[in-house]
């Protein structure tokens, strides 16, 4: 199954995004641009975008994103999410990767 979505982003049978859920919730600071790009790429709907943005803190926004759209989007959607995060929060992602 080489080349399957998410395969390169797996850690101990969990996607990188799921493995680092708590750190991402706590440390992602550019949530609004992240949501914009997820909407553009079709990972979240306009309704989900509005619901997540309605939360007051970045942590609550990220938690809602994880509990809804990211739970439903599968490995391919999480790969796209991770690619977007790499663009927006490269230092954070590299820190989590141990680079």
ABEGO torsion letter per residue (X at the ends): XBGBBGAAABBGGBBAAAAAAAAAAAABABAAAAAAAAAAAGABBAAAAAAAAABABAAAAAAAAAABAAAAAEAAAAAAAAAAAAAABAAAAAAAAGX
